[in-house]
């Protein structure tokens, strides 16, 4: 699977805010970030982070689609990051971050595919930003 970025999507994305844990770093205990998704697709996710993660960083992803007890776990790669404008100086600007799935199992891919297809049919396809 080769997803090549926000403007050249190969896969539909759906607006589906769900919980995700992203682990990164080269220490014994990688930094774990608990956040939510902006949208989800077969090729990856867009997440909202307080801090930027360097492009092409490899991360561990654990995605809870909240429709089963099984969380999707795979490696991921940061393929883009865009800082949001902050409306208040005292609050940090967040980062919309695109993460491409790497080594997604066939079962997990089918699970995401079914979820995306169901939501596209319901009219929740995410627009291109």
SVG drawing of the C-alpha trace seen along z (x, -y; Angstrom):
<svg xmlns="http://www.w3.org/2000/svg" viewBox="-26 -36 42 47">
<polyline fill="none" stroke="black" stroke-width="0.4" points="0.0,0.0 1.5,-3.3 -0.4,-6.4 1.3,-9.5 -0.1,-12.4 -3.0,-14.7 -3.4,-16.2 -3.0,-12.9 -5.2,-10.5 -5.7,-7.1 -8.3,-6.1 -11.5,-7.7 -11.4,-9.2 -14.3,-9.6 -15.0,-11.9 -14.8,-9.5 -13.3,-10.9 -12.0,-7.9 -9.3,-7.4 -5.8,-6.7 -2.5,-6.1 0.7,-7.0 4.1,-5.9 7.3,-7.3 10.9,-7.8 13.9,-5.7 13.9,-5.1 12.9,-2.0 9.6,-3.6 8.5,-5.5 6.4,-8.6 2.7,-7.7 0.3,-10.3 -3.5,-9.8 -5.5,-11.9 -8.4,-11.6 -8.6,-11.3 -9.9,-14.0 -10.6,-11.4 -9.7,-7.8 -9.0,-5.9 -7.6,-2.6 -4.3,-4.2 -4.0,-6.2 -5.3,-8.7 -5.2,-12.4 -4.7,-13.1 -4.6,-16.3 -1.4,-16.7 -0.2,-19.3 3.4,-19.1 4.7,-18.3 6.3,-15.0 9.1,-15.2 8.2,-14.1 8.9,-10.4 9.2,-9.5 8.1,-5.9 5.5,-5.5 3.5,-2.7 -0.3,-3.2 -3.1,-1.7 -6.5,-2.8 -9.8,-2.2 -12.6,-2.3 -15.1,-1.9 -17.1,0.7 -15.5,3.8 -13.3,4.8 -10.3,5.3 -7.9,2.3 -6.0,2.0 -2.2,2.0 0.4,1.4 3.4,-0.8 2.9,-4.2 4.9,-6.9 4.3,-10.6 3.7,-11.9 2.6,-15.5 2.1,-17.9 0.3,-21.3 0.1,-23.7 -3.4,-25.0 -3.8,-28.7 -4.4,-29.5 -7.2,-32.0 -5.7,-32.8 -2.1,-33.7 -2.2,-31.9 -3.3,-28.6 -0.9,-26.4 -1.6,-25.9 -2.2,-22.2 -0.9,-20.2 -3.0,-18.2 -0.8,-15.3 -1.1,-12.6 0.0,-9.1 0.3,-6.4 -0.3,-2.9 2.6,-0.5 2.4,3.3 -1.4,3.2 -2.7,6.8 -5.2,8.1 -7.8,8.4 -7.3,4.9 -7.3,3.6 -10.7,5.3 -12.0,3.9 -11.1,0.3 -12.3,0.9 -15.8,2.0 -16.0,-1.0 -15.0,-3.5 -17.4,-1.9 -20.3,-2.1 -19.6,-5.8 -19.1,-6.8 -22.5,-5.3 -23.9,-7.3 -22.5,-10.5 -19.6,-11.1 -16.8,-11.2 -14.1,-13.7 -13.5,-16.6 -10.0,-17.4 -8.4,-20.1"/>
</svg>
